[in-house]
Amino acid sequence: MARVSKQEKLEVLNVHYAIPHATAAYLAREITGVPYVVTLHGSDVTILGSDPSYQIVNNHSIEKADAVTAVSKFIQREAYERLGIEREVKVIPNFVDTQAFAPAPCDAAKADYDECGRIIHVSNFRPVKRVPDLVQAMAFVVKKEPKARLTLVGDGPDRPGVEKLVDSLGLRRNVTLTGFRSDIPNLMRCSDIGVLCSETESAPLTLLEGMSTGLPMVATEVGGVLEIIDEGSNGLLVPSKQPEKLAQAILRLYRDSMLRTKLGENARKTVLEKYTAEKVVNQYIETFETVSAPRG
């Protein structure tokens, strides 16, 4: 950071995730004088809250930053209450590319999608994402709706276990694992229901991306999700770690096309009102200009 700051004559560093970037930025400022802004995410709270050995150094690096932002009110509150941060933490939400993630016709052969509603989940298959809960939920769903199909997009440490669970539950005809994909906007447009089933979330981009495409979303009522989803208006909320409740919400949407349409349209409106680059990026620019302004 110090080398690049000098080489490129940077005016400000914005480091996302305190660990280890806040400490590196703090040291870089000591060398170059370039101010730094720390943007806090969920993993900062999780790691610092569970391992006190990190906390003294990282809290110091956060407290000494020229500005601190958080991606949700939930993370702001956690920074104050769990980490003991005493300085101002400004909330600047995540944003989504509303042109890339926009309602549009599905770019796929109709035969691939005309049999039934398709459910989609996109994640990095880490334990916090609780992907096995969704597979368990599908076992309930297919008992009621045998033609239901779930597409699991992404890769990560939990994927092998998820594949074994799919096989053990006899769901190979109903569940497809695609691995990493670069065409997520189209996959979402080719789906009828989106699902986020995490144990905790700060401000999930996958949720905003699905909503931006007009996809009705089922999400667990955790963390920053509660700041985005208004139950029954622009999505459905379910308790975390309860596959049967998750299945019930999926079935509700699966069987009610009018509800899917209503939630999808309202979800798109929510994103356009609050989570576009035009509305969010300027908040970062204002913060950067404040800390990089000459000091008298």
C-alpha positions as CSV (number, residue, x, y, z in Angstrom):
1,M,0.0,0.0,0.0
2,A,2.8,2.4,0.9
3,R,4.6,1.7,-2.4
4,V,1.5,2.1,-4.5
5,S,0.5,5.2,-2.7
6,K,3.8,6.8,-3.5
7,Q,4.0,5.5,-7.0
8,E,0.5,6.5,-8.0
9,K,0.3,9.6,-5.9
10,L,-2.9,8.4,-4.2
11,E,-5.0,10.8,-2.3
12,V,-6.9,8.3,-0.1
13,L,-6.9,4.5,0.5
14,N,-10.3,2.8,1.0
15,V,-9.8,-0.6,2.6
16,H,-12.6,-3.1,2.7
17,Y,-12.5,-5.5,5.6
18,A,-10.5,-4.4,8.6
19,I,-8.6,-7.7,8.8
20,P,-5.8,-7.3,7.8
21,H,-6.2,-4.3,5.6
22,A,-6.9,-1.6,8.2
23,T,-3.6,-2.3,10.0
24,A,-1.7,-2.3,6.6
25,A,-3.4,1.0,5.7
26,Y,-2.5,2.5,9.1
27,L,1.2,1.6,8.6
28,A,1.1,2.9,5.0
29,R,-0.3,6.2,6.3
30,E,2.6,6.4,8.8
31,I,5.0,6.1,5.9
32,T,3.3,8.2,3.2
33,G,0.8,10.4,5.0
34,V,-2.0,9.2,2.7
35,P,-5.3,9.0,4.7
36,Y,-7.3,5.8,4.8
37,V,-11.0,4.9,5.1
38,V,-12.0,1.6,6.6
39,T,-15.2,-0.1,5.3
40,L,-16.5,-2.7,7.7
41,H,-18.2,-6.0,6.6
42,G,-19.7,-8.9,8.4
43,S,-16.5,-11.0,8.5
44,D,-14.8,-8.3,10.5
45,V,-17.3,-8.6,13.3
46,T,-17.3,-12.4,13.1
47,I,-13.5,-12.7,13.3
48,L,-12.9,-10.0,15.8
49,G,-15.8,-11.1,17.9
50,S,-14.7,-14.7,18.1
51,D,-10.9,-14.2,18.4
52,P,-9.8,-11.5,20.9
53,S,-6.2,-11.9,19.9
54,Y,-6.9,-9.8,16.8
55,Q,-9.0,-7.2,18.5
56,I,-6.5,-4.9,20.1
57,V,-4.5,-4.2,17.0
58,N,-7.4,-4.1,14.6
59,N,-9.5,-1.9,16.8
60,H,-6.6,0.5,17.1
61,S,-6.3,0.6,13.3
62,I,-10.1,1.2,13.0
63,E,-10.1,3.9,15.6
64,K,-7.2,5.7,14.0
65,A,-8.7,5.7,10.5
66,D,-9.5,9.0,8.9
67,A,-13.1,7.7,8.4
68,V,-15.0,4.5,9.0
69,T,-18.0,3.2,7.1
70,A,-20.2,0.1,7.4
71,V,-22.3,-1.6,4.7
72,S,-25.4,-1.8,7.0
73,K,-26.9,-0.4,10.2
74,F,-26.5,-4.0,11.5
75,I,-22.7,-3.8,11.1
76,Q,-22.6,-0.3,12.5
77,R,-24.4,-1.5,15.6
78,E,-22.1,-4.6,15.9
79,A,-19.0,-2.4,15.6
80,Y,-20.2,-0.3,18.5
81,E,-21.6,-3.1,20.7
82,R,-19.4,-6.1,20.0
83,L,-16.1,-4.5,19.0
84,G,-16.3,-1.5,21.2
85,I,-15.6,1.0,18.5
86,E,-16.1,4.5,19.9
87,R,-15.7,6.7,16.9
88,E,-18.3,7.5,14.3
89,V,-19.1,4.7,11.9
90,K,-21.1,6.0,8.8
91,V,-23.5,3.6,7.0
92,I,-23.0,3.5,3.3
93,P,-24.9,0.5,1.8
94,N,-23.8,-1.8,-0.9
95,F,-25.0,-1.1,-4.4
96,V,-25.8,-3.2,-7.5
97,D,-25.3,-2.7,-11.3
98,T,-29.0,-2.3,-12.1
99,Q,-28.3,-2.5,-15.9
100,A,-26.5,-5.8,-15.7
101,F,-29.0,-7.2,-13.1
102,A,-32.2,-6.1,-14.8
103,P,-35.5,-7.8,-15.7
104,A,-35.2,-9.3,-19.2
105,P,-36.2,-12.4,-21.1
106,C,-34.3,-15.6,-20.2
107,D,-31.5,-16.3,-22.6
108,A,-32.0,-20.1,-22.8
109,A,-33.9,-22.8,-24.7
110,K,-37.5,-22.7,-23.5
111,A,-37.4,-26.5,-23.1
112,D,-34.9,-26.1,-20.3
113,Y,-37.3,-24.0,-18.2
114,D,-40.9,-24.5,-19.2
115,E,-41.7,-27.5,-17.0
116,C,-41.8,-25.8,-13.7
117,G,-40.6,-23.0,-11.5
118,R,-36.9,-22.9,-11.0
119,I,-35.3,-22.0,-7.7
120,I,-31.8,-20.5,-7.5
121,H,-29.2,-20.0,-4.8
122,V,-25.8,-18.2,-5.4
123,S,-23.0,-18.3,-2.9
124,N,-19.4,-19.2,-2.1
125,F,-20.5,-22.4,-0.2
126,R,-19.0,-21.4,3.1
127,P,-20.6,-22.8,6.3
128,V,-22.2,-19.4,7.1
129,K,-24.2,-19.7,3.9
130,R,-26.1,-22.8,5.2
131,V,-26.4,-24.4,1.8
132,P,-27.3,-27.8,3.4
133,D,-30.3,-26.2,4.9
134,L,-31.6,-25.4,1.4
135,V,-31.0,-28.9,0.2
136,Q,-32.9,-30.2,3.2
137,A,-35.7,-27.8,2.4
138,M,-35.8,-29.1,-1.2
139,A,-36.4,-32.6,0.3
140,F,-39.6,-31.2,1.8
141,V,-40.5,-29.2,-1.4
142,V,-40.2,-32.1,-3.8
143,K,-42.6,-34.2,-1.7
144,K,-45.3,-31.6,-2.5
145,E,-44.0,-30.5,-5.9
146,P,-42.0,-33.3,-7.6
147,K,-41.1,-31.2,-10.6
148,A,-39.4,-28.4,-8.6
149,R,-35.8,-27.7,-9.6
150,L,-33.1,-26.0,-7.6
151,T,-29.9,-24.6,-9.2
152,L,-27.0,-24.1,-6.8
153,V,-24.5,-21.7,-8.3
154,G,-20.9,-21.2,-6.9
155,D,-18.2,-23.2,-5.3
156,G,-16.4,-23.4,-1.9
157,P,-15.5,-25.6,1.0
158,D,-19.0,-26.9,1.7
159,R,-19.7,-28.1,-1.9
160,P,-18.5,-31.7,-1.5
161,G,-20.7,-32.2,1.5
162,V,-23.6,-30.6,-0.3
163,E,-23.2,-33.0,-3.2
164,K,-23.2,-35.9,-0.8
165,L,-26.3,-34.6,0.9
166,V,-28.1,-34.3,-2.5
167,D,-27.2,-37.9,-3.3
168,S,-28.2,-39.2,0.1
169,L,-31.6,-37.5,-0.1
170,G,-32.2,-38.8,-3.7
171,L,-32.4,-35.3,-5.1
172,R,-30.1,-35.6,-8.2
173,R,-33.1,-35.1,-10.5
174,N,-34.1,-31.9,-8.7
175,V,-30.9,-30.2,-7.7
176,T,-28.1,-29.0,-10.1
177,L,-24.8,-27.7,-8.9
178,T,-23.2,-25.5,-11.6
179,G,-19.9,-24.5,-9.9
180,F,-18.6,-21.0,-10.7
181,R,-20.5,-19.2,-13.4
182,S,-20.0,-15.8,-15.0
183,D,-23.6,-15.5,-16.4
184,I,-25.3,-15.0,-13.0
185,P,-27.7,-12.2,-14.2
186,N,-29.1,-14.5,-16.9
187,L,-29.3,-17.5,-14.5
188,M,-31.4,-15.3,-12.2
189,R,-33.6,-14.1,-15.1
190,C,-34.2,-17.8,-16.0
191,S,-35.3,-18.5,-12.4
192,D,-38.6,-18.0,-10.6
193,I,-37.5,-17.9,-7.0
194,G,-34.3,-16.8,-5.4
195,V,-33.1,-18.1,-2.0
196,L,-30.6,-16.8,0.6
197,C,-30.4,-19.0,3.6
198,S,-27.4,-17.6,5.5
199,E,-26.8,-17.8,9.3
200,T,-25.7,-14.2,9.2
201,E,-25.3,-11.5,6.6
202,S,-24.1,-7.9,6.6
203,A,-25.6,-6.6,3.4
204,P,-25.6,-9.5,0.9
205,L,-24.9,-8.5,-2.7
206,T,-26.6,-11.7,-4.0
207,L,-29.8,-10.6,-2.4
208,L,-29.6,-7.2,-4.1
209,E,-28.7,-8.7,-7.4
210,G,-31.6,-11.1,-7.4
211,M,-34.0,-8.3,-6.4
212,S,-32.6,-6.1,-9.1
213,T,-33.5,-8.7,-11.7
214,G,-37.0,-8.7,-10.4
215,L,-36.6,-12.1,-8.8
216,P,-38.8,-12.8,-5.8
217,M,-36.5,-13.7,-2.9
218,V,-36.8,-15.8,0.2
219,A,-34.2,-14.8,2.8
220,T,-33.4,-15.6,6.4
221,E,-34.2,-12.9,8.8
222,V,-30.7,-12.1,9.9
223,G,-28.3,-9.1,10.1
224,G,-28.6,-6.5,7.4
225,V,-31.2,-8.6,5.4
226,L,-33.8,-7.0,7.7
227,E,-32.9,-3.6,6.3
228,I,-33.5,-4.7,2.8
229,I,-36.5,-7.1,2.8
230,D,-39.9,-5.9,3.9
231,E,-41.7,-9.1,4.7
232,G,-44.5,-9.8,2.3
233,S,-43.9,-6.6,0.3
234,N,-40.6,-7.1,-1.6
235,G,-39.7,-10.6,-0.4
236,L,-40.3,-13.3,2.2
237,L,-38.4,-13.8,5.5
238,V,-37.9,-17.0,7.3
239,P,-36.0,-18.0,10.4
240,S,-32.4,-19.2,10.0
241,K,-31.5,-22.9,10.4
242,Q,-35.1,-24.1,9.9
243,P,-35.3,-26.0,6.6
244,E,-39.0,-26.8,7.0
245,K,-39.9,-23.1,7.3
246,L,-37.7,-22.4,4.3
247,A,-39.5,-25.0,2.3
248,Q,-42.9,-23.6,3.3
249,A,-41.9,-20.1,2.0
250,I,-40.6,-21.6,-1.2
251,L,-43.8,-23.6,-1.8
252,R,-45.8,-20.5,-1.1
253,L,-44.1,-18.7,-3.9
254,Y,-43.9,-21.7,-6.2
255,R,-47.7,-22.0,-6.1
256,D,-48.6,-18.3,-6.3
257,S,-47.6,-16.6,-9.5
258,M,-49.3,-13.4,-8.6
259,L,-47.3,-13.2,-5.4
260,R,-44.1,-13.9,-7.3
261,T,-44.9,-11.0,-9.7
262,K,-45.8,-8.6,-6.9
263,L,-42.6,-9.4,-4.8
264,G,-40.4,-9.3,-7.9
265,E,-41.7,-5.9,-9.1
266,N,-41.4,-4.4,-5.6
267,A,-37.9,-5.8,-5.2
268,R,-36.8,-4.1,-8.3
269,K,-38.3,-0.8,-7.1
270,T,-36.5,-1.1,-3.8
271,V,-33.2,-1.5,-5.5
272,L,-33.8,1.5,-7.8
273,E,-34.8,3.6,-4.8
274,K,-31.9,2.8,-2.5
275,Y,-29.2,0.6,-3.9
276,T,-28.0,2.0,-7.3
277,A,-24.5,3.2,-8.0
278,E,-25.8,6.7,-8.5
279,K,-27.2,6.8,-5.0
280,V,-24.4,5.1,-3.2
281,V,-21.1,6.0,-4.9
282,N,-21.5,9.7,-4.2
283,Q,-21.6,9.0,-0.5
284,Y,-18.2,7.3,-0.8
285,I,-16.9,10.2,-2.9
286,E,-18.1,12.7,-0.2
287,T,-16.3,10.7,2.5
288,F,-13.1,10.5,0.4
289,E,-13.1,14.2,-0.3
290,T,-13.6,15.0,3.3
291,V,-10.6,13.0,4.5
292,S,-8.3,14.0,1.6
293,A,-9.0,17.7,1.9
294,P,-6.0,19.8,3.0
295,R,-6.0,20.3,6.8
296,G,-5.4,23.7,8.2
